[in-house]
Amino acid sequence: MLSLTNIDLSFNRLTGRIPDSLKNLNVTHMSFSKNMLTGKIPDWIQNAVWSKMDFSYNNFSKLTFKPSPNLQLNLFSSCCNSSTCLPNSTDTIKEKSCPRKPKYHSLFINCGGGETRGADGNLYDQDNDTLLYYQSPKGNWARSSVGNSYDYASDGNSSKLLKNVRCGLSSEARLYDTARISFVSLKYYGFCLRKGKYRVALHFAEIVDEVTDILEDIDFRSTDKRTFDVYIQGKRRLKDFNIIDNAGGPNKEYIQTFTHVYVNDSTLEIHFYSRSAGEGTLDGPLISAITVTPGP
């Protein structure tokens, strides 16, 4: 076990406590997300993991240490008590970001990229950090990622980048220059939205360069393609969605629009989930931008 570099035990319905037998590990990434673990998150774990830890969506009682600023830690919905592990849940964030009447009626996110104005004239929020959990400065949206995640970019600011030099996208399509990817699960939450019906547009493009450190050996005509499910407000809207098949190839834009999306409690949840992570070369969901506007 001492030769391991990554441990991912997410989505396994594990119960009990984190075993002390793991304390002698020295790994870069550890994930126990989406289980039913209890007890304290032990302080020794910060010495066993030096880059990323994900304890989201569990039932821990307490975090026993102050995280190092160099450690990426996802504690979203990790503890049964909101005062011991923050951010604890969407309800906790909702209470802080929207203490009064909901005030927003739209949401624009440039997934994986910086703040930019889209071809629709709207200003899209930046989402270009590499944190497993992130909440926007305004508090009107948040993101939680399970599994290794990267920012795919065309500006050379990431070691895990994909360039658009062959893409042929329109000059206005800056939203498709970048994308957010997660190995297993990626959730976006919109907060403080007014009650009513919304139109949700999801922007996709499988951005590829001739040579990349991730996709260089992929034949996009083969069956080895990225597939994932899309849930909105807990309801599955897309199953085994394939960007390349729908867009007609890599480096091509594709927009999937959903109407009659209801928001009743001021919170919108969009979930991208891969049921086949680890089975192919193109693992995990990918999204370029999210547009939420009032609509039928």
C-alpha positions, 0 to 999 in steps of 0.5 A, a space after each residue: 500500500 505504501 507505493 500508492 499515489 491515489 486512493 479513490 473509494 467514492 460511491 461505494 456505500 462504505 460505513 464506519 470510520 476512516 481506518 487508522 491503518 491508512 495513517 502511514 500512507 503518502 498519497 497525492 489524492 484521497 477520496 471517500 466521497 458519496 459514502 456513509 462514513 461516520 466519526 471524526 475526520 482524523 488529524 493524521 490524514 493531513 500527513 498522509 495526503 499532500 494535495 487533494 482530499 475529498 470527504 463530501 457527501 458523508 455523515 462525519 461528526 467533526 473535522 479535527 484539524 485546521 486544513 493547510 492552505 496548500 491542501 485542497 479539501 472538499 467538505 461539502 455535505 460531509 458532516 451531520 452538524 453544520 457547525 463542525 464541517 463547513 460548508 455543510 450543505 446546500 441549506 447552509 449555503 442558502 441561508 447565508 447567501 439568500 437570507 431574505 427573498 430570492 433575488 436572482 432570475 438568471 445564472 451564467 457560468 464559464 466552466 473552466 474559464 475566466 469571466 467573459 461575455 458570451 455571444 448572447 451578450 451576457 457576462 459569464 462568471 469565471 470558474 477557472 480554479 482547481 478546487 474540489 469545492 468552490 463557491 462564487 464570490 457573490 454566493 449565488 452558485 457553487 460547484 462540487 467535484 468528485 474525482 480528479 478534476 482539471 481545467 481544460 484551457 487554450 491559454 496555456 495556464 494549465 498543465 492539463 490543457 487542451 488547445 483549440 488550434 484546429 477547432 474551427 469554432 466561431 470567433 465569438 465562441 469564447 465559452 468553448 475555449 475552456 471546459 470543466 472536467 471531473 473524473 466521476 461527478 460534477 455538481 453545480 448549484 444555483 442559489 437564491 433563484 426566484 421561484 418559477 420556471 427556467 430554461 437551462 442551456 448546457 454548452 459542450 465542446 470536446 476540445 482537442 489538439 493534435 498532441 495533448 498529454 491526455 488525449 494524444 492516442 484517441 481515435 474519435 471514430 472508435 467506441 472509446 468516447 466520453 459518456 455521462 448522464 445529466 441530472 437537473 433537479 434530481 431528474 435524469 435528463 440525459 443518459 450516456 450523453 456523448 458530446 462528439 456524437 451530438 456535435 458531429 465531431 471534436 472541436 464543435 459546439 453543441 448546446 443542449 437546452 432544457 425547458 420547464 425546469 422548476 425552482 421552488 426552494 430557490 436552489 437549482 442543482 445540475 449534476 453531471 455523472 459518469 457511470 463508466 469512469 475508469 473504463 475508457 480513455 475519455 473519463 468523466 463529464 465535461 462542460 464548457 458553460 451553463 446558461 440559466 434564464 427565465 423561460 417556459 
